[in-house]
Amino acid sequence: MTRTAIVWFRRDLRVHDHPALTAAIAAADVVIPVFVFDEVLLAGKWPAPNRVWFMRESVAALSGELAARGAGLRVLRGKPADVIPALAAETGAADVYVTRDATPYGRRRDRAVAEALAAGGIGFHARTGLYVHEPDTLATKDGRPFSVFGAFKRAWDAAPRRALVPAPDAIPGDGRAADPIPDVAAPTASADHIPTPGESAARDRLAKWAVQPVADYAANRDRLDLAGTSRLSQDLRFGLVSPLDVVERAEGDGDGRRVFVSEVAWREFYAHVLWHHPRVAGEAYQRAFQHLPVRDDPAALQAWKAGQTGYPVVDAAMRQLAATGFMHNRARMIAASFLTKHLLLDRRLGEAHFMAHLTDGDLASNNGGWQWTASTGTDSQPYFRVFNPVLQGQRNDPQGDYVRRWVPELRGVSPARIQDPWAMSALEQTAAGCRIGIDYPAPIVDHAEARARALAVYGEAKAGSGRG
């Protein structure tokens, strides 16, 4: 009797190192790949045209890879708990294979689908693949989840890894042609600035990165004016490359490779935190700062979003995000620190803005990064550390090339004044073609005053929690 299995692709849009696909091929005579355009994700809490467009194009590329191996991709739209069991019933499938999802929504969705399938006697099989180590597999010696990255990283390094699995040469499909991929809205960013979607392009990026650039990662990773990062974040977000493959190809001697692998582990640490503490998606991890007094200042929020704060490195970062759907990680920290510490606005406003634009937007990583910068997370920076945007710009964009690219009003400003253009004399402003307050805004807050205000607010909240 013919046994049919469904492979439901989600954040694993690849054929290389895909344990769920490999398991389905081994267990079944017929394998039916499927992708669901889930309305909850398309228009839910974190709608993002850049991310949806990149996903759609990557699904189209996946469809081609599957068709070349003999299986046509089914494309469904709707609620997974309805459409997956319906497809299983239609095709007579005995099993559904997926790659485990660690997000709160993904876990709820998969439970609902598994229950609906079980009612019809259909198996639901979740396999690893989104992480080197699954979020629930590492624990402290007394069995608790980690709250400090250093300890997590030591356990992450020591844990045994599964073996990479090759892409299948052939997939026993059901003879049906691939379904057409529905159109989606155009990205808000310029498509020219978004990396080429699809597994093949992602594997090319990984191959080029792992040969030599990764060796210079430790030295260049914070430089905003250099191409010193892998640009694999959107590929990991959608599973165009396996994180295990990324780590094993990047590992080796030297600080660059060591530090890069550590950054992959940070991604998994944040997934670990979200898995064990799903409340952090809406709350501060540190309960002392759960009710931190934040300001209601729509004008300041809009200035931050628009890249009009008067602090060049902050404005360059926000404009880069709007134009490209990407922001350098150092720039993310600078921009997030400015919102949460200088402006004392709710970090969740910034988190939502990032998720609305980032092509690589990942709930766990974005939330973890924002909580770290806002000093409300697990292994967070101390609340009394407030990034000085001028010093950060001088250190990480020393000649101002990054600022000039994204803030053209400042192109005529000298390297000496590019990070604090308000310090120019009237004569210097005229020579640079940039009048502060006219061509480019004056700073919307004073750094020293904002820092003192933030320290007072955070300090009071910390002290109050101790009294409580």
C-alpha positions as CSV (number, residue, x, y, z in Angstrom):
1,M,0.0,0.0,0.0
2,T,1.3,3.5,-0.9
3,R,2.2,5.6,2.0
4,T,2.0,9.4,1.5
5,A,3.6,12.1,3.6
6,I,3.3,15.9,3.6
7,V,6.3,18.1,4.3
8,W,5.0,21.5,5.5
9,F,7.6,24.2,4.9
10,R,7.6,27.3,7.1
11,R,10.8,29.0,8.2
12,D,12.9,26.3,6.5
13,L,12.7,27.3,2.8
14,R,15.6,25.0,1.6
15,V,16.4,21.5,0.5
16,H,19.9,21.2,1.9
17,D,20.2,20.0,5.5
18,H,16.5,19.6,6.0
19,P,15.9,16.8,8.5
20,A,12.1,16.9,8.1
21,L,12.3,16.5,4.4
22,T,14.9,13.8,4.7
23,A,12.7,11.9,7.2
24,A,9.6,12.1,5.0
25,I,11.4,10.8,2.0
26,A,12.7,7.9,4.1
27,A,9.3,7.0,5.5
28,A,7.0,7.5,2.5
29,D,6.4,6.4,-1.1
30,V,5.0,9.8,-2.0
31,V,6.0,13.1,-0.6
32,I,3.9,16.2,-1.0
33,P,5.6,19.5,-0.2
34,V,3.3,22.4,0.9
35,F,3.6,26.0,1.9
36,V,0.8,27.9,3.6
37,F,0.3,31.6,3.3
38,D,-0.9,32.1,6.9
39,E,-3.2,35.1,7.2
40,V,-2.3,35.5,10.9
41,L,1.4,36.0,10.0
42,L,0.7,38.0,6.8
43,A,-1.5,40.6,8.5
44,G,-1.1,40.0,12.2
45,K,0.9,41.7,15.0
46,W,4.0,42.1,12.9
47,P,3.0,42.9,9.3
48,A,6.1,43.6,7.2
49,P,6.0,44.1,3.4
50,N,9.7,43.7,3.1
51,R,9.7,40.4,4.9
52,V,6.6,39.0,3.1
53,W,8.1,39.9,-0.3
54,F,11.4,38.2,0.6
55,M,9.5,35.2,1.8
56,R,7.3,35.0,-1.3
57,E,10.3,35.1,-3.6
58,S,12.1,32.5,-1.5
59,V,9.1,30.2,-1.7
60,A,9.1,30.6,-5.5
61,A,12.8,29.6,-5.5
62,L,12.0,26.7,-3.2
63,S,9.3,25.6,-5.6
64,G,11.8,25.4,-8.4
65,E,14.2,23.4,-6.3
66,L,11.5,20.9,-5.4
67,A,10.2,20.6,-9.0
68,A,13.7,19.9,-10.2
69,R,13.8,16.9,-7.8
70,G,10.3,15.6,-8.8
71,A,7.8,17.2,-6.4
72,G,5.4,20.0,-7.1
73,L,4.9,22.5,-4.3
74,R,1.3,22.8,-3.1
75,V,0.5,26.4,-2.1
76,L,-2.4,27.0,0.3
77,R,-3.8,30.1,1.9
78,G,-5.7,30.2,5.2
79,K,-5.6,28.9,8.7
80,P,-3.1,26.0,9.0
81,A,-5.3,24.1,11.4
82,D,-7.9,24.0,8.7
83,V,-6.0,23.7,5.4
84,I,-3.3,21.2,6.5
85,P,-5.7,18.5,7.8
86,A,-7.9,19.1,4.7
87,L,-4.9,18.5,2.4
88,A,-4.0,15.4,4.3
89,A,-7.5,14.1,3.9
90,E,-7.6,15.0,0.2
91,T,-4.3,13.2,-0.5
92,G,-4.6,10.3,1.9
93,A,-1.5,11.3,3.7
94,A,-0.6,9.3,6.8
95,D,2.0,11.8,8.1
96,V,2.9,15.5,8.2
97,Y,6.5,16.5,8.7
98,V,7.6,19.9,9.9
99,T,10.7,21.7,11.3
100,R,10.1,22.7,14.9
101,D,9.1,26.3,15.5
102,A,10.1,28.1,18.7
103,T,7.9,31.2,18.6
104,P,4.8,31.3,20.9
105,Y,2.5,31.6,17.9
106,G,4.3,28.8,16.1
107,R,4.0,26.5,19.0
108,R,0.2,27.2,19.4
109,R,-0.3,26.8,15.7
110,D,1.5,23.4,15.6
111,R,-0.4,22.1,18.6
112,A,-3.7,23.0,16.9
113,V,-2.6,21.3,13.7
114,A,-1.3,18.2,15.5
115,E,-4.6,17.9,17.4
116,A,-6.7,18.2,14.2
117,L,-4.5,15.7,12.4
118,A,-4.7,13.2,15.3
119,A,-8.4,13.3,15.2
120,G,-8.1,11.8,11.7
121,G,-5.4,9.3,12.7
122,I,-2.7,11.3,10.9
123,G,0.8,11.6,12.5
124,F,2.5,15.0,13.1
125,H,6.3,14.8,13.2
126,A,8.5,17.8,14.2
127,R,12.2,17.7,13.4
128,T,15.1,19.9,14.3
129,G,16.5,22.4,11.8
130,L,16.0,26.0,12.8
131,Y,18.9,26.0,15.4
132,V,22.1,24.3,16.1
133,H,20.6,23.3,19.4
134,E,16.9,23.5,20.0
135,P,15.8,26.1,22.6
136,D,14.5,23.5,25.1
137,T,17.5,21.2,25.0
138,L,20.0,23.2,27.0
139,A,19.6,23.7,30.7
140,T,21.7,24.6,33.8
141,K,23.0,21.9,36.1
142,D,19.8,22.1,38.2
143,G,17.6,21.9,35.1
144,R,16.6,25.5,34.8
145,P,16.7,27.7,31.7
146,F,19.7,30.0,31.3
147,S,19.5,33.7,32.0
148,V,23.1,34.6,31.3
149,F,24.6,34.3,27.9
150,G,28.1,33.2,29.0
151,A,26.8,30.1,30.8
152,F,24.5,29.3,27.9
153,K,27.4,29.6,25.4
154,R,29.5,27.2,27.4
155,A,26.6,24.6,27.4
156,W,26.0,25.4,23.7
157,D,29.6,24.7,22.8
158,A,29.7,21.5,24.8
159,A,26.4,20.0,23.5
160,P,26.7,17.3,20.8
161,R,25.5,18.3,17.4
162,R,23.4,16.3,14.9
163,A,25.0,15.5,11.6
164,L,24.3,17.6,8.5
165,V,22.1,15.8,6.0
166,P,22.5,16.3,2.2
167,A,19.9,17.6,-0.1
168,P,17.9,14.8,-1.8
169,D,18.7,14.0,-5.4
170,A,15.1,13.1,-6.0
171,I,11.8,13.5,-4.2
172,P,9.0,11.1,-5.0
173,G,6.2,13.5,-5.8
174,D,2.6,12.8,-6.6
175,G,2.9,13.9,-10.3
176,R,1.1,17.1,-9.8
177,A,2.6,20.3,-11.1
178,A,3.6,23.1,-8.7
179,D,0.9,25.6,-7.7
180,P,1.4,29.2,-8.7
181,I,2.8,31.5,-6.0
182,P,0.4,34.3,-5.1
183,D,1.5,37.9,-5.5
184,V,2.1,40.0,-2.5
185,A,2.5,43.7,-1.9
186,A,5.7,45.3,-3.1
187,P,8.4,45.9,-0.4
188,T,8.6,49.3,1.2
189,A,12.3,49.2,0.8
190,S,14.0,49.3,-2.6
191,A,14.3,45.7,-3.9
192,D,17.8,46.7,-5.1
193,H,18.9,46.9,-1.5
194,I,17.3,43.6,-0.4
195,P,19.6,40.6,-0.8
196,T,18.6,38.2,-3.6
197,P,15.9,35.8,-2.1
198,G,16.1,32.0,-2.3
199,E,18.3,29.2,-1.1
200,S,20.8,29.3,-4.0
201,A,21.6,32.9,-3.5
202,A,21.8,32.4,0.3
203,R,24.2,29.5,-0.1
204,D,26.4,31.7,-2.4
205,R,26.5,34.4,0.3
206,L,27.5,31.8,2.9
207,A,30.2,30.3,0.7
208,K,31.8,33.7,0.0
209,W,31.6,34.7,3.6
210,A,33.1,31.5,5.0
211,V,36.1,31.6,2.7
212,Q,37.8,34.7,4.1
213,P,35.7,37.7,5.2
214,V,34.6,35.9,8.4
215,A,38.3,35.9,9.5
216,D,38.1,39.7,9.7
217,Y,34.8,39.7,11.5
218,A,36.1,40.5,15.0
219,A,38.0,43.5,13.7
220,N,35.3,44.9,11.4
221,R,31.9,43.8,12.7
222,D,31.2,47.1,14.5
223,R,32.3,49.4,11.6
224,L,29.3,51.0,10.1
225,D,31.3,52.2,7.1
226,L,32.6,48.7,6.1
227,A,31.0,45.6,4.7
228,G,32.2,43.6,7.7
229,T,29.2,41.4,8.5
230,S,27.9,38.3,6.8
231,R,24.4,39.7,5.7
232,L,23.1,36.2,6.4
233,S,20.5,37.3,8.9
234,Q,17.5,37.2,6.5
235,D,18.7,33.8,5.3
236,L,18.7,32.4,8.8
237,R,15.4,34.0,9.5
238,F,13.7,32.1,6.7
239,G,15.9,29.0,6.8
240,L,17.5,29.5,3.4
241,V,20.6,28.2,5.0
242,S,20.9,25.8,8.0
243,P,22.4,27.4,11.1
244,L,24.3,24.2,11.7
245,D,25.8,24.5,8.2
246,V,26.6,28.2,8.8
247,V,28.5,27.3,12.0
248,E,30.4,24.3,10.7
249,R,31.5,26.3,7.6
250,A,32.5,29.4,9.6
251,E,34.3,27.6,12.5
252,G,38.1,27.6,12.6
253,D,41.1,29.4,14.0
254,G,41.2,33.1,14.8
255,D,39.1,35.7,16.6
256,G,37.0,36.5,13.6
257,R,35.6,33.0,13.3
258,R,35.2,32.5,17.0
259,V,33.3,35.8,17.5
260,F,31.0,35.1,14.5
261,V,30.0,31.7,15.8
262,S,29.4,33.4,19.2
263,E,26.9,35.7,17.4
264,V,25.0,32.7,16.0
265,A,24.9,31.4,19.6
266,W,23.4,34.8,20.7
267,R,20.6,34.2,18.2
268,E,19.9,30.8,19.8
269,F,20.2,32.3,23.3
270,Y,17.3,34.7,22.6
271,A,15.3,31.8,21.1
272,H,16.0,29.9,24.4
273,V,14.7,32.9,26.4
274,L,11.6,33.3,24.4
275,W,10.8,29.5,24.5
276,H,11.0,29.4,28.3
277,H,9.6,32.9,29.0
278,P,7.1,33.7,26.2
279,R,5.8,36.6,28.3
280,V,8.9,38.6,27.2
281,A,7.2,39.2,23.8
282,G,5.1,41.8,25.6
283,E,6.8,42.3,29.0
284,A,10.2,43.2,30.4
285,Y,12.2,40.1,31.4
286,Q,13.4,42.0,34.5
287,R,10.2,42.6,36.5
288,A,11.9,45.6,38.2
289,F,11.5,47.5,35.0
290,Q,8.1,46.1,34.0
291,H,6.4,49.4,34.9
292,L,9.3,51.7,34.1
293,P,7.9,55.2,33.7
294,V,8.1,56.1,30.0
295,R,7.3,59.3,28.2
296,D,4.4,59.9,25.8
297,D,6.0,62.1,23.1
298,P,4.6,61.4,19.6
299,A,6.7,64.1,18.1
300,A,10.0,62.6,19.4
301,L,8.9,59.1,18.3
302,Q,8.2,60.4,14.8
303,A,11.5,62.2,14.6
304,W,13.3,59.0,15.6
305,K,11.4,57.0,13.0
306,A,12.1,59.5,10.2
307,G,15.8,59.9,11.0
308,Q,15.4,63.5,12.1
309,T,16.7,63.5,15.7
310,G,19.7,65.7,14.9
311,Y,22.1,63.0,15.9
312,P,23.7,61.9,12.6
313,V,24.5,58.2,13.4
314,V,21.0,57.7,14.7
315,D,19.4,59.3,11.7
316,A,21.6,57.4,9.3
317,A,20.6,54.1,10.9
318,M,16.8,54.9,10.8
319,R,17.1,56.0,7.2
320,Q,19.1,52.9,6.2
321,L,16.3,50.8,7.7
322,A,13.6,52.6,5.7
323,A,15.5,52.4,2.5
324,T,16.9,48.9,2.7
325,G,14.9,46.8,5.2
326,F,18.2,46.3,7.0
327,M,20.2,47.9,9.7
328,H,23.7,47.1,10.9
329,N,23.6,45.5,14.4
330,R,25.8,48.2,15.9
331,A,23.4,50.8,14.4
332,R,20.5,48.8,15.9
333,M,22.0,49.2,19.3
334,I,22.7,52.9,18.9
335,A,19.2,53.6,17.6
336,A,17.5,51.5,20.3
337,S,19.6,53.1,23.1
338,F,18.6,56.5,21.8
339,L,14.9,55.7,21.9
340,T,14.8,54.0,25.2
341,K,17.4,56.0,27.2
342,H,17.6,59.5,25.5
343,L,13.9,59.8,24.7
344,L,12.6,57.5,27.5
345,L,10.0,56.0,25.1
346,D,8.5,52.5,25.4
347,R,11.0,50.0,23.9
348,R,8.0,48.2,22.4
349,L,7.3,51.1,20.1
350,G,10.8,50.7,18.7
351,E,10.6,47.0,18.6
352,A,7.4,47.2,16.5
353,H,8.9,49.7,14.1
354,F,11.9,47.5,13.5
355,M,9.6,44.5,12.9
356,A,7.6,46.5,10.4
357,H,10.7,47.2,8.3
358,L,13.3,44.5,8.8
359,T,13.6,41.8,6.2
360,D,15.4,39.7,8.8
361,G,12.8,40.5,11.5
362,D,12.8,37.7,14.0
363,L,10.7,37.9,17.1
364,A,13.2,36.3,19.5
365,S,16.3,38.2,18.2
366,N,14.5,41.5,17.8
367,N,13.0,41.3,21.3
368,G,16.2,40.1,22.8
369,G,18.2,42.9,21.2
370,W,15.7,45.6,22.3
371,Q,15.5,44.2,25.9
372,W,19.3,44.1,26.1
373,T,19.7,47.7,25.0
374,A,16.8,48.9,27.1
375,S,18.4,47.1,30.1
376,T,15.2,45.2,30.8
377,G,16.4,41.7,29.5
378,T,18.3,38.8,30.9
379,D,22.0,39.3,30.2
380,S,21.3,43.0,29.6
381,Q,23.7,45.9,29.7
382,P,23.5,47.8,33.0
383,Y,20.9,50.5,33.0
384,F,23.5,53.1,33.8
385,R,25.2,52.5,30.4
386,V,23.8,55.0,27.9
387,F,25.3,55.0,24.4
388,N,26.7,58.4,23.5
389,P,25.7,58.7,19.8
390,V,28.5,61.1,19.1
391,L,31.2,58.8,20.4
392,Q,29.6,55.8,18.9
393,G,29.6,57.5,15.5
394,Q,33.2,58.6,15.9
395,R,34.3,55.2,16.9
396,N,32.4,53.1,14.3
397,D,32.1,55.6,11.4
398,P,35.4,57.5,11.8
399,Q,35.3,59.4,8.5
400,G,31.5,59.7,8.4
401,D,31.1,57.7,5.2
402,Y,28.1,55.8,6.7
403,V,26.4,59.1,7.8
404,R,27.0,60.8,4.4
405,R,25.5,57.9,2.5
406,W,22.2,58.0,4.4
407,V,22.0,61.6,5.5
408,P,22.9,63.6,2.3
409,E,22.3,66.9,4.0
410,L,25.6,66.3,5.8
411,R,27.8,65.3,2.8
412,G,29.7,68.6,2.9
413,V,30.5,68.3,6.6
414,S,34.1,67.5,7.6
415,P,35.0,64.3,9.3
416,A,35.9,66.3,12.4
417,R,32.3,67.5,12.8
418,I,30.2,64.9,10.9
419,Q,29.0,63.2,14.2
420,D,28.2,66.5,16.0
421,P,27.4,69.0,13.2
422,W,25.7,71.4,15.7
423,A,29.2,72.2,17.0
424,M,30.1,73.9,13.7
425,S,30.4,77.6,13.6
426,A,28.1,79.7,11.4
427,L,31.0,80.1,9.0
428,E,31.6,76.3,8.9
429,Q,27.9,75.6,8.4
430,T,27.9,77.9,5.4
431,A,31.0,76.3,3.9
432,A,29.5,72.8,4.4
433,G,26.2,73.8,2.9
434,C,24.3,72.6,6.0
435,R,22.6,75.1,8.3
436,I,21.7,73.4,11.6
437,G,18.0,73.9,12.3
438,I,17.3,74.6,8.6
439,D,19.0,72.0,6.4
440,Y,19.4,69.5,9.2
441,P,17.7,69.5,12.6
442,A,19.4,70.5,15.8
443,P,19.5,67.7,18.4
444,I,16.0,67.1,19.8
445,V,17.6,66.3,23.2
446,D,20.8,67.1,24.9
447,H,22.9,64.0,25.5
448,A,24.1,64.9,29.0
449,E,20.6,66.0,30.2
450,A,19.0,62.9,28.6
451,R,21.5,60.6,30.2
452,A,20.9,62.1,33.7
453,R,17.2,61.8,33.3
454,A,17.5,58.1,32.2
455,L,19.7,57.3,35.1
456,A,17.3,58.9,37.6
457,V,14.2,57.1,36.1
458,Y,15.9,53.7,35.9
459,G,17.6,54.1,39.3
460,E,14.3,54.9,41.0
461,A,12.5,52.0,39.3
462,K,15.3,49.6,40.5
463,A,15.2,51.0,44.0
464,G,11.4,50.8,44.1
465,S,11.4,47.2,43.1
466,G,13.7,46.4,45.9
467,R,11.4,48.0,48.4
468,G,8.5,46.1,47.0
